[in-house]
Amino acid sequence: MCGGAPNIVQSDPEAEAAKAANAAAKAANADSAARRKRKKGSSLLATGSEGATDSGTSLLASGASGKTNLGA
């Protein structure tokens, strides 16, 4: 024979499944951590009760109609 014996690849399905499960768990944990970090950064506890800095130009801040009391 010219080519010799073919190469036989031994594989362990359980090891491959465990490797895939570990990779999926790492990806899910990284995604969860990123989501948690974004959520924590946008909470009122992180930004304070005022949130973004107010420029004072809001219509709600100045009273759009010029009234000083509600309902009258």
C-alpha positions as CSV (number, residue, x, y, z in Angstrom):
1,M,0.0,0.0,0.0
2,C,1.2,3.4,-0.9
3,G,-0.3,5.7,1.8
4,G,0.1,3.6,4.9
5,A,-2.6,3.3,7.6
6,P,-5.1,6.1,7.9
7,N,-5.0,8.2,11.0
8,I,-7.6,7.3,13.5
9,V,-8.9,10.2,15.6
10,Q,-10.0,9.1,19.1
11,S,-12.6,11.4,20.6
12,D,-14.4,11.3,24.0
13,P,-18.0,12.6,23.6
14,E,-18.3,13.2,27.3
15,A,-15.2,15.3,27.5
16,E,-16.3,17.3,24.4
17,A,-19.8,17.8,26.0
18,A,-18.2,19.0,29.2
19,K,-15.9,21.4,27.3
20,A,-18.8,22.8,25.4
21,A,-20.9,23.2,28.6
22,N,-18.0,25.1,30.3
23,A,-17.6,27.4,27.3
24,A,-21.3,28.1,27.3
25,A,-21.3,28.8,31.0
26,K,-18.4,31.2,30.7
27,A,-20.2,33.1,27.9
28,A,-23.4,33.3,29.9
29,N,-21.6,34.5,33.0
30,A,-19.8,37.2,31.0
31,D,-23.1,38.3,29.5
32,S,-24.8,38.4,32.9
33,A,-21.9,40.3,34.4
34,A,-22.0,42.9,31.7
35,R,-25.8,43.3,32.0
36,R,-25.5,43.6,35.8
37,K,-22.8,46.3,35.4
38,R,-24.9,48.3,32.9
39,K,-27.9,48.0,35.2
40,K,-26.0,49.1,38.3
41,G,-24.5,52.1,36.5
42,S,-27.9,53.3,35.4
43,S,-29.6,53.0,38.7
44,L,-30.7,56.0,40.8
45,L,-28.3,54.8,43.6
46,A,-25.4,55.3,41.2
47,T,-26.5,58.6,39.6
48,G,-28.0,60.1,42.7
49,S,-31.6,61.5,43.0
50,E,-30.9,64.2,40.4
51,G,-29.7,61.8,37.7
52,A,-28.0,63.7,35.0
53,T,-26.9,67.3,35.6
54,D,-29.8,69.7,35.1
55,S,-29.2,72.7,32.9
56,G,-32.3,74.4,34.2
57,T,-33.7,74.9,30.7
58,S,-36.5,72.3,31.0
59,L,-40.0,73.5,30.5
60,L,-41.1,71.5,33.5
61,A,-38.5,73.3,35.7
62,S,-39.6,76.8,34.8
63,G,-43.4,76.1,34.5
64,A,-44.4,76.2,30.9
65,S,-47.6,78.3,31.4
66,G,-46.1,80.7,34.0
67,K,-48.4,79.6,36.8
68,T,-47.0,79.4,40.2
69,N,-49.6,76.9,41.7
70,L,-51.2,73.8,40.5
71,G,-54.9,73.5,39.5
72,A,-55.9,77.2,39.6
